[in-house]
């Protein structure tokens, strides 16, 4: 049995209380429920966008929502350092490595991989559309099997707030839109969109994780199926 470090007690304080809910069928969660992970290793983010700072920004948004689902999360900065010392400085090398090996380095039950597909702001004079597109995969730390996966695209096109009109107000609206687009282009709200994406993919009931062992509804929101590992 793998045991997370004692700092799990500190992270458990992050977990919010929740009311009980009816047990849901385990459809689509059979592998997840059978694996019964308690600790999750979040590895460095792989980046397919042109923004070189995006992976570190996104990585910083992941531990809290995963911990709030009731799982122990290994400190991501420490994980990154250990992997670098082990010759895995490139996130794509990490994502291509054996998940059982990665989990074994830390004693983790599961490994979460997140890849950035898009992290950009498209400027079109009177509007700027900010896009964050992310891919998530959770693998079993014992077998390497995929336990869960999700994909999310979040976009934002801020409005100038002037509304439409006739005569001179049309020009004012266009000027306002152009100013708003320029401001958004200069300072896109990537972090806000990343947090929205994380919240959406981890929400449950929905596409996200069933409750982990640090939530009161653990093993009650999704019924364990045949072959599920016993509680540890």
Buried (B, 14 or more C-beta within 10 A) or exposed (E): EBEBBEEBEEBBEBBEEBEEEEEBEBEEBBBBBBBBBBBBBBBBBBBEBEBEEBBBBBBBBBBEBBBBBBBBBBBBEEBBEBBEEEEBEEBEEBBEBEBBEBBEBBBBBBBBBBBBBBBBBBBEEBBBBBBBBBBBBBBBBBEBBBBBEBBBEBEBBBEBEBEEEEEEEEEBBBEBBBEBBBEBBEEBBBEBBBBBBBBBBBEBEEBBBBBBBBBBBBBBBBBBBEEBBEEE
